Amino acid sequence: MAVPAGSSQANFSITAGAVSSNTSALLTAWLNTTSQRIVFSLTAPVTQPAVSTPVISGIPGGVLDAAGYTPNLPQGGVFVVKGTKLCPDGVVQANSYPLNTALNGVSITFSSPSSGINVASYMISTYGNGGTSQLAALLPSTVVPGTYSVTVTSNGVSSAPVAVTVVQRKFRLFTADSSGSGAAALQNIDSSGAYHYNRFTTQSIAGTAISPAHPGDFLVAYGTGLGPVSVPDQSPPGVLDLRDQARIQVLIGGEPVAPLYAGRSPNYPGLDQLNLQIPADVITGCTVALQVSVDGQISNSATIAIAPAGNDTCSPAPVSSDVLSRLDQGGSLTLGSFTVAQLSVSGSRPPALGIASVNESAFGSFVKYSGFQLGSAAALLNPVGSCQLARIVGNAAQLTFGAVGTRLDPGAVSLTGPGNLNQTFVLDNSSGAYVLPLSASGPQNVNLHLPLGFPSFNLAPILGAGSYQLTGSGGADVGKFTASMNVGRPVTIPGGLPESVDRTKDLTLTWSGGSPGDMVSVTGISGTTIGGTSSIPVFDAGRLICTASANAGTITIPSSLLQQLPVTPADQSGISYLSVSVGPQPAAGDGLFNAPLVAGGNIDGGFFLGALGLFSTTNYQ
């Protein structure tokens, strides 16, 4: 700008655009070749961060025990809270004792609506990733059993309350992959006193000794929920045996073993441990069922690997020792399994409300399992004359294929068979399984739920004996494949299946029919509905699968296994099921198939199974 001669000052305006952060600008003015410099400070507008409200949520619930991930919290036990925005992103772990009631700006409060008492939990860890959160904390032993409202406060903002029930005891086993199922978190102690993590094979991985247990070995199992203690919960309790406060038994393969110690782990608040010696006559195997009974309440079902004396690898094994070694080293097991099933309604409580009908369906999946979840895969590998037991929290498809595992994409899959059968499977996005209803849905029991493939009732059956073919076009994970299977004669159960099963007594079933060499499978499922939606409920259920040769004509399921199935709810609001079916034992070209993996190599096993038989909505009491 021009300044008139003789002027002593000049006025002018300066305009600056918005800046994203505080900065400065230099203004230089010239007057008769003399410069004047002025520095201006530019301040960015202050933006208040949006306040995020923490939300407790999850299936089956947002507040669960930290081992089995089921509702109801035991006094003095470790629990988790799931949801969104419960804490800042990142992982923060309490690194000293005593534990505090706040960690990373987060606290958890239990409030009693009846008494007005508020109790803060002791914080163990916070985890956040993109808003998804999980907190771990210890419930004080002083919180008496009852119903509470639980809130999470994160950096001064509190969540909406969630109703939670506190009980005196509810023991759950920790598992090796922290999923609440599969291989238990165990340490074997051999005759020399050396500690090994329980695995399928004997070796050292990154300096850590692993091995299966053996008859006569000592064992340490870990969990939470044995009950309240009188010492401060927030500090290491030292040796604190609780056997005089509750009846505690460890069940290995359904057989009870009295623990030598059952109480708090001396160095860790809220963590319980059970020390025991494995009986000399224990059943051996790679996925032997392991549970704990506390005052008659059964824990979640986990598995333990037990080898015969002198063996370095668990046996009998559902897969080769090379595969077991691969699983111990962090590898995976990939299986394909498809079933064509025709099951007639049996008993006086049919889910079709008295309509004489059959259920016809086909379903299957390709699943990748970790070594810790071999027990879920073992049901597909069930040899004749064996039983497999699993405790699963999941939907109907997960009761069939196991609660964990990664579903793989095989592309379009079609089924052809007798009577010009030619249909293409449909991917069920809610379960990740391929399903093919072969008949129209019929009326069903309005409360009781059934496994995958139900309801699909038909008064004019289209399945039966004959040859079936499975064809896959190839997809993102699994390449092209084909499979064949022949179905023979069904079995007949005199008098049908029982309407009710007394779990305290052995269950004997007899049959006639079947083709020579066929395998009979008995499947029992019972549990409660604990979440989900009306169309996709989530269950806490037990699943028992036992097999026998069709030639045997009979099978007896011991009460020790039946008692590990939960009691069926009296109001039929849960899931309850018993079936006896017959089909060919898988063999090369007749039930066994292979398929390439897009990433290289092949699946470890493919099973195309046919099932003809009976089912009933049997109560387990």
C-alpha positions, 0 to 999 in steps of 0.5 A: 500500500502507498503511505502519504509523505509526512505520515507517521503511521499507516493502518491496514488489515491482515486476513489469515485462513484457518489453521489445523494447529498452532503456528506463526507468520512473519510480516515484513514492511518497507519504509524508505528502504528500511524494513520492519518485521512483525511476528504474528501468532496464529492459534488453531480453534480448540475442538473438544473430543467427542465423548464416547459412551462405554457399552456392555454387550456380547453373546451370550452376554457382556459379563461372563466368567473368564474361563468358560465364558458363561453367565453368572459370576462366582464370589472371588472369581475372575471375570470379563466384561465385553463391549465397545468403548469400555477403555482406550485402545491398546493393552494395559495389564496390572503389573503389581499387587495389590490390585487396584479398583481402577486401571487405565482410567477404567473401573467396574462397579457392582450395585445392589438395587435392594441394599444400595451397596456399591462394590468396585472390582479389582482390575486386572487388564484392559484391551481395546482395538478399534472400539471393541473392548474386553476388561478382566477383573476380580470379583471380591469375595465379599460380594454376596450372592444375588442380582446386581447392576454392573456398570463400567466407567471409562475416563469419567463416562459410565455405561448403562447398567447390565443385570448380573447374577453372583453365585457362591461357586461356579468353577470353570477350567481355563483352556490352552487357547483361552476360548473356554473349550478344547485343550485344558490349560494343564501341566504334567509333572513326570516321575523326575519332577519335571514340568511339561505343558500338556500336548500331543507329542513329546518335544521342546518348542522354543525352549518349552517342554511339552508332552502328553500325560501318562498314567501315574503322572501328577497333573496341575489344572487351572481355573477360577470359581472355587468360591470365596476366601477370607484373605484379601482378594487383591493380593497373592493368597499363598497356599489356600486349600478349599477342599474342606469347603466344597466337594471337589472331584476331577473327572477324567474320561468321566471317571472321578479322581480326588484332587490332592489340592484344590484351592487358590494358586499361591501367587495369583489372586483369583486363580484356582489350581487343582493338583492330582495324580492320574490313575494307573488305569486311566483311559488314554487318548488325545482328546480325553474329556476333562471336567471338574465337579464342585458340589455336584456342579459340572464345569465346562468340558475340556480335553487332555492328551494322555499317552500309554505308559512309555509312549511319547505320543498320545494314543489312540489318536484321530490323526497321524503322529506327524499331524499331531506334531504339526499341531503342537508346533502351531499348525492346523488341521483342515477337514471337510465334512458333509452329511446327507440325513433322513431321520424319522420322528420317534417317541411321543414328543415329536417336534412336528406336534404329532405329524408323522414325518421325517426330517431330510436335510444335507449340510456340511462345511470345510473347517480349519482347526488348531491343535487346541481344538482337536476335540471338536474335529475328533467328533468327525473322526470318531472311530467305531467303538468310541465316544466323544464328549464336548461342551459347547457354547454356540448356535446350532451349527456350532453344536454340529461342527464345534464352537471354533474353527475357521470356515473355508470357501469351497465355491459352489457345492452340489448334491446328486443322488437317487430319484433325479436329485440334483440341488446346490447347497446354500451358504448360511452366513450366520453359521458359515455352513452349507445347508440344503433343506430337502423338504418343506419346513413343517410345524414344530415345537414352539420352544424346543430347538434342534441341531443344524438341518432342522426343521425340514419335515416332509410327508413324502421322503425323497432320500433313501438307499442309493449312491450320492455324489458331491461336487465342488466348483472350487472357491477362495480357499478350497479347489475343485473336488468330488466325493461319492458315498453309498447308503445302505439299509436303515436300522429299526429300534424296537419301541423307538427312542426313549422319551426321557433319559435318567442320566444317573443310569447307563443307557442301552439301545438295541437295533436291527437292520443296517448293512454289514460293516456299517457304523451306527452313531448315537448322538445326544445333545442337551442344554439351555438357551443363554442368548442370541436371537429367536431365529439363531439362539445361542446354547450352553449345551453338551454333545455326546457322540458314540459309535458302534458296528451295525453288526453289534446290534446294541450299544451301552452309554455309561452314566458317567458320560450321560451325567456330563450332559446338562439337564434339559430345562423343564419348560423346553426352552433349551435344546434336547435331542437324541438320534440313532443313525446308520451309515457306511464307514468312510472308505476311499472312494466311498465316503472319504475324499480329498480336496486341494487347498488354494494356498497349497497342499490338500485338506487333511481329511474329507468325509461324505456321510450318509445317515438313516435313522430315528431322532427324538426330542428326548429329555435328559434328567 
